[in-house]
């Protein structure tokens, strides 16, 4: 049974999330503010943390940074719309994904499942996302058993997205991993390669979904 | 005196001001009065006393008056002194060498006074100007700080209001999911909650657009991604229509704020689903003319009421026979966002029926290939 920690200042929200999570077999603990949340995290060692970014006092981002100093527990950030820069900052400070309030429970549970699937562990030289297979040993990709002809950059790009399949990856994170910050106008290059990848993968494979102002998500259709 | 302080009098004394004329006449009167007094006292004091009195008058005048009147006083009093007081009296001749020295001293003192005054006044004026500039700067700084502070307060207030309004909506949303889909009452609550959410978001967006705190953040983007982001929040409403998108295939990468543009398109699409009967097509056509992106959103509804093409974009405007619900803010927000991005929006009834909205947006382009 996995343990979930909810850090949210709204009591009603915490109660509801507890009901939703407990109905799915989670063991739930909660905290109404950041400092307490950190203590709970240290004490209960949760398997996943749901963190509201709009906390009073120590804000969610600060809680996340402190948490990341000693823990790599998967963190799902809860935030309202129009706070894209804060979401990006949270993602780049170690949050695994976000949901925008108001969210549906289906979306919430799906995100939780994805981020709890342990971050890609390099015990296998193969990444599989639906029909898509990446062979890291031979730098080969295939879609529905048919080989995909990818350039080295496209392969590297697809690898980053596939490692985080179902999870959002910010533009900066992609650029750091694929180009190591070496191009002059990286976002343009990124768009071009995403474009090529989408064309090569076509309609049948996983979709590369853009979330404006944030980044990309590889979704298994 | 205030005229004498102004730099124009200091630097170029040519235009003789009214105050200066006053000073000239005052100077003459003063010399006359002093000369008469000294004349009366001459038997008791001697001519050197008169010279000292005149000099003192010049020095005093020098501290208050301009250079011209002071010089004039020096000349006149020197002549008066020479003529009436230095023996031989009633001639301009000077016999004794010490009188000669005294006479030259007049001019030297008068000239240096004039010179010192000019410098003093210039420095005074510079100081005054400096002071004024400093005050101006201080005031400016103060005002900027005040503005920043009020901006910050405004934002904090808006944030907390937004939080207060959105939290109950989010709670209702999550709670409804827990109730399950089967209950028809729950379905009604959900519809109402979605409507409430839209209204709250519209008001908050409108406030943001109006506060001019909106700064577009252009980045390279794919028009398909923008359209995807625009249709996603309207999926339920769009399900009753067929969305046809043309012209996007040939577009290169565009540099624009995709989030803002998606919001504009989202508002237009939502409008279209509200006014056009279900089952009809909604069309989006994209085209690039030079550096301007043109997007057309057309529905097959009743079109726009005649003459409302401009009013449409005003806050709270609602067309006479528009369906109930809605805040009349969607199009005002759309226009606000377009203008924030240096673009614009217009509307007309399509010649073949239905409303058509046209967006123009300056963009940077580069081929996607």
Interface residues (C-beta under 8 A of the other chain):
Chain A: X10 X12 X13 X16 X17 X19 X20 X23 X54 X80 X81 X82 X84 X101 X102 X103 X104 X105 X106 X108 X185 X187 X188 X190 X191 X192 X194 X195 X209 X210 X211 X212 X213
Chain B: X162 X163 X166 X167 X169 X170 X171 X172 X173 X174 X175 X177 X178 X197 X201 X204 X205 X208 X217 X219 X220 X221 X222 X225 X226 X228 X229 X253 X258 X259 X262 X366 X368
